[in-house]
């Protein structure tokens, strides 16, 4: 069955359920009060022709009225109510999609990490030097969320600290971010979770001694951030002889419509 992408949340919609989904978008938009046609265009993000057709359907079914502005007209007719209940799909905002995925992954990783940490023998390492590496993004437009994995040689390097960069949480940005780090935490080296910062979550992942996975997302119904800047800073400790080379893997960069941004906008730069 052909699929289309929902203009409001970016999820796939079966063509058979498109009408019910469109009607649900319009009715949910009118719950907060009467709106003009232009306001409904902006709120639902439906094509102009589609919105016009759906509004005619709702008016003919007496679900809404148009007295200069479109407004709800009491309870929905029984036929329309049944159609929407049978065919509509539960919808998430674009930010909630990212947060749901992040929290789901975090729960699984925490459960795995707890068992691995209890069985892992204590490690005693000698740090002979440290250096910082910035994960930077260049000339990005409408950045909403990102993830990346930094891979290294665990016989040469260990992760000492990971902090969020200023790009998404800059002073000009009034929206919060959720910042997640998964890596092997060496006792007495890594800075643990800060109880005063519940939106920075650091997980001890025992099977990730050779990499650090970092993810971040804006929280709230906001547009993404554009420009260039630092997304995160990783501090490494040198514990052996060998290559200090790093590699980027599993890169995913998303804009506020949950569309992928080319991953070559991300790079590693040593401070």
C-alpha positions as CSV (number, residue, x, y, z in Angstrom):
1,X,0.0,0.0,0.0
2,X,1.5,3.4,-1.0
3,X,2.7,5.6,1.9
4,X,3.0,9.3,2.3
5,X,4.8,11.4,4.9
6,X,2.7,13.4,7.4
7,X,3.3,17.1,7.0
8,X,2.9,17.7,10.7
9,X,5.2,15.1,12.3
10,X,7.1,13.4,9.4
11,X,5.7,9.9,10.1
12,X,4.5,7.6,7.3
13,X,0.8,7.4,6.7
14,X,-1.1,4.8,4.7
15,X,-3.1,6.4,1.9
16,X,-6.3,4.7,3.2
17,X,-6.0,6.6,6.5
18,X,-4.9,10.0,5.1
19,X,-8.4,11.6,5.2
20,X,-8.9,10.6,8.9
21,X,-5.5,11.8,9.7
22,X,-6.1,15.1,8.0
23,X,-9.4,15.6,9.8
24,X,-7.8,14.8,13.1
25,X,-5.1,17.5,12.5
26,X,-7.7,20.1,11.7
27,X,-9.9,19.3,14.7
28,X,-7.0,19.2,17.1
29,X,-5.9,22.6,15.8
30,X,-9.3,24.1,16.5
31,X,-9.5,22.8,20.0
32,X,-7.4,25.8,21.2
33,X,-9.9,28.2,19.6
34,X,-11.3,29.5,16.2
35,X,-8.8,30.0,13.4
36,X,-8.6,31.5,9.9
37,X,-7.8,29.4,6.9
38,X,-4.2,30.9,6.9
39,X,-3.7,30.0,10.5
40,X,-4.9,26.4,9.8
41,X,-2.5,26.2,6.9
42,X,0.4,27.1,9.2
43,X,-0.8,24.9,12.1
44,X,-1.6,21.7,10.1
45,X,1.0,22.1,7.3
46,X,-1.5,20.5,4.9
47,X,-1.5,21.5,1.2
48,X,-3.9,24.4,0.5
49,X,-6.1,22.2,-1.8
50,X,-6.2,19.4,0.7
51,X,-7.1,21.7,3.6
52,X,-9.9,23.3,1.6
53,X,-11.4,19.9,0.8
54,X,-11.2,18.7,4.4
55,X,-12.8,21.9,5.7
56,X,-15.7,21.4,3.3
57,X,-16.1,17.8,4.6
58,X,-16.1,19.0,8.2
59,X,-18.6,21.8,7.5
60,X,-20.9,19.5,5.6
61,X,-20.8,17.0,8.4
62,X,-21.6,19.8,10.9
63,X,-18.4,19.1,12.9
64,X,-17.3,22.7,12.4
65,X,-18.8,26.0,11.3
66,X,-17.4,28.9,9.4
67,X,-18.6,32.4,10.5
68,X,-15.5,34.2,9.2
69,X,-13.3,31.9,11.2
70,X,-13.4,28.1,11.5
71,X,-14.6,26.8,14.9
72,X,-15.7,23.6,16.4
73,X,-19.5,22.9,16.5
74,X,-19.9,20.7,19.6
75,X,-19.6,16.9,19.5
76,X,-18.5,15.1,16.3
77,X,-21.1,13.3,14.2
78,X,-21.1,9.6,14.9
79,X,-19.9,8.6,11.4
80,X,-17.0,10.9,11.5
81,X,-16.1,9.9,15.1
82,X,-16.1,6.2,14.1
83,X,-13.9,6.9,11.0
84,X,-11.3,8.8,13.0
85,X,-11.2,6.2,15.8
86,X,-10.9,3.3,13.4
87,X,-8.3,4.8,11.0
88,X,-6.3,7.5,12.7
89,X,-2.8,6.7,14.0
90,X,-1.3,8.1,17.2
91,X,0.9,11.1,16.4
92,X,4.0,12.4,18.0
93,X,5.5,15.8,17.7
94,X,8.9,15.7,16.0
95,X,10.7,16.4,19.3
96,X,8.8,13.7,21.1
97,X,9.8,11.2,18.4
98,X,13.5,11.9,19.1
99,X,13.1,11.8,22.9
100,X,11.1,8.6,22.8
101,X,13.8,6.9,20.8
102,X,16.6,8.3,23.1
103,X,14.9,7.3,26.3
104,X,14.1,3.8,24.9
105,X,17.7,3.2,24.0
106,X,18.9,4.7,27.3
107,X,16.8,2.2,29.3
108,X,18.2,-0.8,27.5
109,X,21.8,0.5,27.8
110,X,21.4,1.2,31.5
111,X,20.1,-2.4,32.1
112,X,23.1,-3.9,30.2
113,X,25.6,-1.6,31.7
114,X,24.5,-2.4,35.3
115,X,25.2,-6.1,34.9
116,X,28.5,-5.6,33.0
117,X,29.7,-3.1,35.6
118,X,29.0,-5.5,38.5
119,X,31.1,-8.2,36.8
120,X,33.9,-6.1,35.5
121,X,37.2,-6.2,37.4
122,X,38.6,-2.9,38.7
123,X,41.1,-1.3,36.4
124,X,44.2,0.6,37.4
125,X,45.6,2.7,34.6
126,X,48.4,5.3,34.4
127,X,47.5,8.4,32.5
128,X,50.6,9.8,30.8
129,X,48.9,12.7,29.0
130,X,45.5,14.2,28.1
131,X,44.0,16.0,25.1
132,X,40.6,17.3,24.0
133,X,38.8,16.7,20.7
134,X,35.9,18.8,19.6
135,X,33.0,17.4,17.6
136,X,32.1,20.4,15.3
137,X,29.5,21.1,12.7
138,X,29.8,23.5,9.8
139,X,27.3,25.5,7.8
140,X,24.3,23.5,9.1
141,X,20.7,24.7,8.7
142,X,17.9,24.0,11.1
143,X,19.8,21.5,13.3
144,X,17.4,19.7,15.7
145,X,19.2,16.5,16.8
146,X,22.4,14.6,16.2
147,X,24.3,11.5,17.1
148,X,27.9,10.2,16.5
149,X,30.2,7.5,17.7
150,X,33.9,8.3,18.2
151,X,36.1,5.1,17.9
152,X,39.6,4.8,19.3
153,X,42.2,2.3,20.3
154,X,41.4,1.3,23.9
155,X,45.0,0.0,24.5
156,X,46.2,3.6,23.9
157,X,43.3,5.9,25.0
158,X,40.5,6.1,27.6
159,X,37.7,8.5,27.8
160,X,38.0,10.9,30.8
161,X,35.2,13.3,30.2
162,X,32.5,14.3,27.7
163,X,30.7,17.7,27.8
164,X,28.1,19.2,25.6
165,X,29.3,22.0,23.3
166,X,27.7,25.5,23.2
167,X,26.2,25.3,19.7
168,X,22.7,24.0,20.6
169,X,22.7,25.3,24.2
170,X,24.2,28.8,23.4
171,X,23.1,31.9,25.3
172,X,20.9,32.9,22.4
173,X,19.0,29.7,22.6
174,X,16.2,29.6,25.2
175,X,15.3,25.9,24.6
176,X,16.8,23.1,26.6
177,X,18.6,20.1,25.2
178,X,19.0,16.5,26.3
179,X,22.6,15.2,26.1
180,X,23.4,11.5,26.3
181,X,26.8,9.8,26.5
182,X,27.4,6.0,26.4
183,X,31.0,4.8,27.0
184,X,33.1,2.6,29.3
185,X,33.7,4.6,32.5
186,X,37.1,4.0,34.1
187,X,36.8,4.3,37.9
188,X,38.1,7.5,39.4
189,X,38.7,9.0,35.9
190,X,35.3,9.9,34.5
191,X,33.1,12.7,35.9
192,X,29.8,11.1,36.8
193,X,26.3,12.4,36.4
194,X,25.5,15.8,37.9
195,X,22.3,15.7,39.9
196,X,21.8,19.4,39.2
197,X,21.8,18.7,35.4
198,X,19.1,16.0,34.8
199,X,19.2,16.6,31.0
200,X,22.8,15.3,30.8
201,X,22.8,11.5,31.1
202,X,26.1,9.6,31.2
203,X,25.9,5.8,30.9
204,X,28.6,3.3,31.8
205,X,28.6,0.9,28.9
206,X,31.1,-1.9,29.6
207,X,31.3,-3.2,26.1
208,X,32.2,0.2,24.7
209,X,35.8,0.4,25.8
210,X,36.8,1.3,22.2
211,X,34.3,4.0,21.5
212,X,32.1,6.8,22.9
213,X,28.6,7.3,21.6
214,X,27.1,10.8,21.9
215,X,23.6,12.1,21.1
216,X,21.8,15.3,21.6
217,X,18.3,16.8,20.8
218,X,16.5,20.1,21.3
219,X,13.6,19.9,23.7
220,X,10.4,21.8,22.9
221,X,8.5,22.9,19.9
222,X,11.3,25.1,18.3
223,X,13.0,25.5,15.0
224,X,16.5,24.1,14.7
225,X,19.7,26.0,15.0
226,X,21.8,27.1,12.0
227,X,25.4,28.0,11.6
228,X,28.7,26.5,12.7
229,X,30.0,25.5,16.2
230,X,31.0,22.8,18.7
231,X,28.5,20.1,19.5
232,X,30.6,18.2,22.1
233,X,34.1,18.0,23.6
234,X,35.7,14.7,24.5
235,X,38.7,14.5,26.8
236,X,41.0,11.5,26.3
237,X,43.7,10.1,28.5
238,X,46.7,8.5,27.0
239,X,47.5,5.1,28.7
240,X,49.7,3.3,26.1
241,X,51.9,3.5,23.1
242,X,50.3,3.6,19.6
243,X,48.1,5.6,17.3
244,X,46.0,8.4,18.7
245,X,43.8,8.3,15.6
246,X,40.1,8.7,16.0
247,X,37.2,7.7,13.6
248,X,33.6,8.9,13.3
249,X,30.9,6.3,12.9
250,X,27.1,6.0,13.1
251,X,26.7,9.7,12.3
252,X,23.1,10.9,12.1
253,X,22.1,14.6,11.8
254,X,18.5,15.7,11.7
255,X,16.6,18.9,11.1
256,X,13.4,20.0,12.7
257,X,11.3,18.0,10.2
258,X,13.3,14.8,11.1
259,X,14.9,14.9,7.7
260,X,18.6,13.9,7.5
261,X,21.3,16.5,7.0
262,X,24.4,15.3,5.2
263,X,26.7,13.7,7.7
264,X,29.8,15.4,6.2
265,X,28.9,18.5,8.1
266,X,30.4,16.9,11.2
267,X,34.1,16.6,11.9
268,X,36.6,16.0,14.7
269,X,39.1,18.8,15.6
270,X,41.8,18.4,18.3
271,X,42.0,21.4,20.6
